[in-house]
Amino acid sequence: MKRNNVLKDFYLLWSTQSLSQLGSAMTSFALTLWLYEKTGSALSTAALTICTYAPYVLMSIFAGAITDKFDKKKTMLVCDALAAVSTVLVLVLYKTDLLRVWHLYAINAVSGLMNTVQSPASEVANTLIVPKEYYQKTSGMQSLSRSLISIGNPLLAAALYGLAGLDAVIVVDLATFSVAFITLLFFIRIPKVEAGKGQEEAVLKLAKEGLQFLKQNPLILHVIMFMSGVNLISSAFNATLPALVIPRAGNSVLGVVSSCSGIAMAFGSLIVTVMRKPKDRVRVIYLTMLVALGTENFVLAFTRNPILWCLAQIIGWILVPVMGANQNVIMRNSIPVELQGRVYACRNTLQFFTIPIGLALGGFMVDEICEPFMARQATGVAAGAAQGSASGWSTFLPLFSAPVKEPGRH
């Protein structure tokens, strides 16, 4: 009972914010489906996420300094409210038949900017309401909720989008936001951080202090830069997944395949909540990512079977929560709480700046290089077979090459 009382604010914040994140993820997935139906382009759908991450990467350093200067609860409430306004705008434009692709890019950029400020505030808020001895446990619970969101949002969004349309998905998103906003406003108490010597200084100087802290702590910096490389590869994969699955199997299969990553992360999160403290957290981070990236992408590259797609997702994501929890504990134990906002923000810039690069690279490769090349190869194989000159290679090649869209599969 005492433990529950100690973590009461965390449980409330974690559960309601997770519910809101589920609604937001459903809207994001539904918008991806809507945009792919309109454009048929991997790069166009990847641009949605690029527009979200661009302000996140460019402004994070300054946003963290802002977070350290102001009340964490008020910062989270303002950012959530402004993000909700942008979602309402999408709904209004859609219902009036005025929604265009560029609207989504602009609105996603605004939402990304709000998340840029809200994210470090949320990280610090969790540090303030969770006792140090529960860091690993609560990190595992946060990974579990992210996993469940990854499982549920593609399935729920695809089903609701197919049955009732984009507007129904957005209404669910706004309802979950209302629950989280009211709970944070009236029922959660987040302690204030006593003003340190730097909190009244200029934002630019505070941002510089975050970078200086990382420079003076190379262990944290090296882990962050390693993860930026991981994000480059994984974001390029995320850009190609809809183009791989939708033309061959449809929206529903994309939902199932995407959910498998969440299922894997759910199991990985359970591992985190019960695992013993590792002797070397950095080694755990490196090894888990080596296993994930060394298997998933190769399996996906050489098969068209949805079952194997799902298996690849599970292999690639089951150890991600283990990695995330260990990075979280390293940072929380190493960074003074009065510096956490600006240091987490610097982390966001350095660790996530490769995501828009990877998304753009992956989308460009699919649209402009890989699919045209594979289509030409498949056409050449078909022509050779018609002339009766097929060789062993021309019989084998169709297993790995396909036209951009297969007949009868939309």
N, C-alpha and C positions, 0 to 999 in steps of 0.2 A: 504493500500500500504506500509506503514511504517513497519507493522508487517511482510509482505512478504519479504521486504528487510532485516530485522533483521534475518529471518530464511532462507534466500536464500541458504547459504552454507549447512545448515542442510537438506533442501529439496533435493538438488543435491546429497549429500552424502547418504541420506536415500534411495532415489529412485533407484539409480544405484547400491548401495551395496545390496539392496533387490533383484534386478534383478539378480545379480550375485549369491546370496544365493539360489534363485530359481533354477538356473542352477545346482549348486552344489548338492542341495537336489534331483533333478531329477536323477543325476548320482548315488547318494547314493542309491536311491530306485531301480534303474535299476540294480545296482550291487547286491542288495539283491535278486531280482528276479532271476538273472543269477546264483547266488551262491546256492539258494534254489533248482533250477532245477538240479544243478550238484550234490548236496549232500543230499537234503531232510532232512537236520538237522537244528533244531531250534538253537542249540548251535553254529553251524558253522556260521549261519547268524548273531547271536548275537555277535560273535567274531569280526566281522567287526567293530561294534561300540565300542567294548572293546578296540581294537587296536587304535581307534581314541581317546578315552578318557584316556587311560593309560598315554601317555606323557602329556596330558592336566592336569591330576591330579598330576603327579609326579614333573613336571617342572614349574607349574604355579607360585609358590612363587618366583622363580628366574626370570621367564619371566617378572613378574610385576616390579621387580627392574630394569631389563633391559629397560623396557618401560619408566620408570621415568628418565632414564639417557639419552635417545636418542630422536630425533625428531619424533613426533607421525606420521606424514604423511609419512616420509621415511620408518618407521618401517612397516606401513600398506602396502606400495607398495612392499617392499621386500618380506614380508610374503605371500602376494597374488600371487606374481610372482612365488615363489618357489612351492606353492600349485598347481598352474596351470601347472608347469613342471611335477609334479607327475601325474596329470590328462592326460597330453599328453603321458606319459609313459604307462599308462593303455591302451590308444587307440592304440599305436604302438604294444604292446604285443597282444592285441585282434586281430588286423588286420593281424598279422603274425602267428596267431594260437598258440602263446606261452604263453598266459595268464593262470596262475595257481592260485589256491586258496591262496597259501602262498604269491604270488605277491601282492594280494589285501591286505592281512594283513600288509605286510611291507609298502606298499604305503600309506595305511590309517594311519599308525603310523607316517609317515613323515608329512602327511597333518595335523594330530592332533597336532604335534609339532609346525607347523607354526601357527595354530589357537591359540595355547597356548600363543604365543607372540602377535599375531594380536588382540586378543579379548580385553585385558586390554587397548591396544593402542587406539582401537576404542571407548571404553567406555570413556576414558579421552578426546578424540577428540570431542565427542558429548557434553561433559560438557563444553569444551572450546568454542564451536560455538553456544551454546544455552543459552540465558539469563535465569536466575534462575526462573523467573515467568512462563516460558514455559516448565519446567521440566515434569509436569504431562501430559500436552498435547502431548509433543514429545514422552514421554514414551508410551502413548496410541497409537500414530501413529506407533511406532516401533512394538508394540504388534500386531497392525492391519496388518502390512506387514508380520510378522511371521505367522499370521493366514492365510493370503492369500496364502503364500508359502505352508503351510500345506494343504490347499485345493487343490491348483493347481498341486503341484509336483507329488503326487501319480497318479492322473488321466492322466496328460500329460506324465509322465514317462512310465506308463503302456501302454498307447496308442502308443506312439512313439516306445517303445521297441518291442511291438507286430507287428507294421507295418514295421519298418526299422531296428530294432536291436539295440544292445548296442552302437555301434559306432555312430549312429545318435544322441543318447542322449548325448554322450560325446561332439560331435561337437557343440550342442546347449549350453552346459555348457561353453565351451571355448569362444563362441561368446558373451555370457552374461558377462563373466569375462573381455573381451576386452573392452566392453562399460564402465564397472565400473573402470577399471584401467586407461583408458584414461581420464575419467572425473575427477578422483581424482588427477591425475598427473598435468592436465592443468587448471582445472576450479574451484578447491576448495582450499580455503585458510584456513589453520588451525593455529591459533596463537601459538606461541612458549611459553612454560612455562619458566618463569625466573628461573635460576638455584638457588635452595635452598641450605641450608647448607649441605644437605645430598646427593645431586645429583652427586657429584664427588667422593663419597665414594665407597667402595667395594660393589659388588652386594650382597654378603652374608650378610653384615651389613644392607643394605637397605631392604633385605627380612625379616630380624629379626625385623626391625622397623614396617613392616606391621603387623606381628603377635603381637607385643607389643601394637599397636593401638587397635586391636581387643580385647586384654585382658583388656585394659583400658576402653573399651566401650562395656560392657556386653550385652546391648540391641541388638546391631548389631550382636554380636557373637551368641546370643541365637536364633535369627531369622535364621541365616545361618545354625546352627545345626539342627533346626527344618526342614528346607528345605532339608537338606541332608537325613533325614528320609523319606521325601516325595519322593525324587529321588530314593531311594532304592526300594520302592514299585512300582513306576511308570516304572522304567527301567526293573524290572522283568516282568511287564505286556507287555512292548514293545517287549521283547524277545519272548513271547509266542504268540503274535498276528498273525504273519505269519503262524505259525504252526496250529493255531486255524482255520484260514480262508482259506488258500490256498488249503489244501487237501479236504475241503468240498465244496468250492465255486469258487476257482480259483483266478488268479491274478487280474482280473478286479474288483471283489467284494472286494478284499483287498484294491485296490485303492479307491473305493468308501467309505469303512469303515474308512480308514485312512483320507480321505478328510473331513469326518464329524467332526473330531477334529478341523480342520482348520476353518470350517464353524462356529463352536461354538466359537472359539477364535476370529473370526472376529466380531461377535456380542458382545462378551465380551470386545473387544477393543473399539468398539463404545461406550459402557457404560463408559469406562475409560475416553474417551475424553470429555464427557459431565457431568460426575459425580462431585458433590461438594466435597471439601476437607473433608475427614473423620476426626472425632475427635480423633480416635485411630487407627492408621494405622496397628499396630501390631495385634490388635484384628481382623481387616479385613483379614489379612494374614492367621491367624489361622482358622477362620471360613470358608473362601473360600476353603481351602484345606480339611477341615473336610467334607464339603458337597461333594467335588469332589471325594475323595478317599472312602468315605462312601457309595457311590452309584454305581459308574461305574463298579468296579471290580466284585461286587456281581451280577449285571445284566448280565455281560458277562459270568460269571461262570455257569449260570443256563439256558442258552438258546442256540439254534443253528440257530435261526432266524436272517437273515441279517438285517432286519428292527430293531430288538431289539439291535443288535450290534451297529447299527448307533445311536440309541437313547442313548445307554450307553455312546458312545463317546461324544455326545453332552452334556450330563449331567456332564461328567467328566472334560470337557475342557472349558466350557463357562466362568467359574470364574477364570481361570488361568491368563488371562491378568490383572484382577483386583489385584490379588496377586502380579504379577510381577511389575506392575506400583508402587504399594505402597512400595515394597521393594526397588525399584530403587530410589524413592524420599527420603526414609529414609537414604540411603547410600550417595546420592549426597549432601544432606543437612548436613550430619554429618561429612563427610570426607573432609579435606582440599585438594584442587585440586592438590597440589604438592605431596600429598601422595596417590592419588587415584589409580595410576597404581599398586603399590605394595599391597595396601589393596584389590583392586578388584581381584588381582591375588591370594592372600591368600583366599579370598572368593571362588574363583574357585576351589582351592584345597579342602577346607573344605566342601563346599556345593556339589561338584560333585564327590568326591572320591567314593561315594556309587553307582554311576551309573554303572561302570564296574562290581562291585560286584553283583548288582542286575541283570544285563544282564547275567552274568555267571550262577548265581543261577537259574534264570528263564529258560534259555536254558537247563541246566542240569536237572532240575526238569521235563521238558517236555520230553526230549529224554530218560532219564534213569529211571524215577520213574512214572510219572503220566500216560503217554500214554501206557507204558507196563502194568501198573496196570489196566487201563480201558479196554485195549484189553483183558486181562485175564478175567476180570469180564464179558465182553460181550460174550466171548467164553463159559464161564461157564453157562450164562443165556441161550444161544442158545442150549447147550447140555441138560440142564434141560428141556427145552421146547420140544426137540425131544423125550425125554423119557416120556413125558406126565405128568411131576411132577411140572409144573410151579405154583408158588404161587402168591399171590398178589404182593409180593416184586419183583419177577422175571419179572412180567409184567411191573412194574413201573420203574425198574432199567435201561432198554434200553433208556429211555428218557434222562438219564444223562451220559451214557457210550457209547462209540463207538470205533470201530477199528481205528487203526492209519490212514488208508485210506479207504474211502468208495468206493464200486464198482461203476465204471463208472464216478467218479468225480476226475479229475486230474488237 
